[in-house]
Amino acid sequence: MERSKKKKKKDGNHQPSKKRRQKRSKVTSAQSVEHQTELEMNQEELADTLWGEELGTIRSKFVDRVSDPVIKGLLDDLWQQQVFNTEEKDSVMEGLKIRADRARCLIDMVIGKGERASQMMIDSMKKRDKHLCIKLGLISSLAGVGELLP
């Protein structure tokens, strides 16, 4: 009898017990969920990094082309979203007399506040001035054509 048991174990056709298969399945599932969570976190971090980099690449064009009403609107939006406090918002509008200086100060402050703030500013720009966003390359000229036409 002992020989037959040993033979079965050595035989390659031996299947693991149901308990072992279930245990392996649970471990594999847990590892899969953990791996998926890591991938999602890495994708979010990458996306966040891209928002800040995007503002950095459009900075000079933004400073040259953004209008005062858009600057004021962006400041209001960012203040409402609690990216800026009242003092920061007022310092941009009241402390600087030249439009380009206000634009430069605004974009630099947002970049300094991080990825979340950068993303909020870009989203707000897309709502407030689609033509500017097209010129800056934030949206393609074809993406908003239907929305821009009367």
C-alpha positions in Angstrom: 0.0 0.0 0.0 2.8 2.4 0.9 4.4 1.9 -2.5 1.2 2.9 -4.4 1.0 6.1 -2.4 4.6 7.0 -3.2 4.1 6.1 -6.8 1.1 8.5 -7.1 3.1 11.3 -5.6 5.9 10.8 -8.1 3.5 10.5 -11.0 3.1 13.8 -12.9 -0.6 13.4 -13.2 -1.2 14.0 -9.5 -3.6 16.9 -8.9 -3.4 19.2 -5.9 -6.2 18.8 -3.4 -9.3 21.1 -3.6 -8.1 23.0 -0.5 -4.7 23.7 -2.1 -6.3 24.9 -5.4 -8.6 27.2 -3.5 -5.8 28.6 -1.4 -3.7 29.2 -4.5 -6.7 30.9 -6.2 -7.1 33.2 -3.2 -3.5 34.2 -3.2 -3.4 34.7 -6.9 -6.6 36.9 -6.7 -5.1 39.0 -3.8 -1.9 39.4 -5.8 -3.8 40.4 -8.9 -5.9 43.0 -7.0 -2.7 44.4 -5.4 -0.9 44.6 -8.8 -3.9 46.3 -10.4 -4.0 48.9 -7.6 -0.3 49.6 -8.1 -0.8 50.1 -11.8 -3.7 52.5 -11.2 -1.6 54.5 -8.7 1.3 54.7 -11.1 -1.0 55.9 -13.9 -2.5 58.6 -11.7 1.0 59.8 -10.6 2.0 59.9 -14.3 -1.1 61.8 -15.2 -0.5 64.3 -12.4 3.0 64.9 -13.4 1.9 65.5 -17.0 -0.4 68.3 -15.9 2.3 70.3 -14.2 4.7 69.7 -17.1 2.1 70.8 -19.6 1.7 74.2 -17.8 5.4 74.6 -17.8 5.7 74.0 -21.6 3.0 76.5 -22.4 4.1 79.2 -19.9 5.6 81.7 -22.3 2.7 81.5 -24.8 0.2 81.8 -22.0 1.9 84.9 -20.7 1.9 86.4 -24.2 -1.7 85.6 -25.2 -4.0 85.4 -22.1 -6.3 88.4 -21.6 -7.1 90.2 -18.4 -10.7 89.0 -18.2 -9.4 85.4 -18.5 -6.8 86.0 -15.8 -9.5 87.4 -13.5 -11.8 84.4 -14.3 -9.1 81.9 -13.6 -8.2 83.6 -10.3 -11.9 83.4 -9.3 -12.2 79.8 -10.3 -9.0 78.8 -8.5 -10.1 80.8 -5.4 -13.5 79.0 -5.4 -11.7 75.7 -5.6 -9.6 76.8 -2.7 -6.3 76.6 -4.7 -5.7 80.2 -3.8 -6.7 82.1 -0.7 -8.0 85.7 -0.9 -4.6 87.3 -0.2 -3.0 85.3 -3.0 -5.8 86.1 -5.5 -5.6 89.8 -4.6 -1.9 90.0 -4.8 -2.0 89.0 -8.5 -4.6 91.5 -9.5 -3.7 94.4 -7.2 0.0 94.0 -6.8 0.9 93.9 -10.5 0.0 96.5 -13.1 1.2 94.9 -16.3 -1.0 92.1 -17.8 2.0 89.9 -18.7 3.3 90.2 -15.1 -0.1 89.1 -13.7 -0.2 86.1 -16.2 3.3 85.1 -15.3 2.6 85.4 -11.5 -0.6 83.3 -11.9 0.9 80.5 -13.8 4.0 80.3 -11.6 1.9 80.2 -8.4 -0.2 77.4 -9.8 2.8 75.4 -10.9 4.2 75.9 -7.5 1.1 74.6 -5.8 1.4 71.2 -7.6 -0.3 68.9 -10.0 -3.9 69.2 -8.6 -3.8 73.0 -9.0 -2.3 72.7 -12.5 -5.0 70.4 -13.6 -7.7 72.7 -12.2 -6.2 75.7 -14.0 -6.1 73.8 -17.3 -9.7 72.6 -16.9 -10.8 76.1 -16.1 -8.9 77.6 -19.1 -10.6 75.1 -21.4 -14.0 76.3 -20.1 -13.2 80.0 -20.2 -11.2 80.4 -23.4 -11.2 77.6 -25.9 -9.5 79.6 -28.6 -6.6 80.3 -26.3 -6.4 76.6 -25.4 -6.2 75.7 -29.1 -3.4 78.2 -29.6 -1.6 76.8 -26.6 -2.1 73.2 -27.8 -4.1 72.1 -24.8 -6.9 71.0 -27.1 -6.7 70.1 -30.8 -8.3 72.6 -33.2 -10.6 69.8 -34.4 -11.7 68.7 -30.9 -13.7 71.9 -30.2 -14.8 73.0 -33.6 -18.4 71.9 -33.2 -18.6 73.7 -29.9 -17.0 76.9 -31.2 -19.4 77.4 -34.1 -22.6 79.4 -33.4 
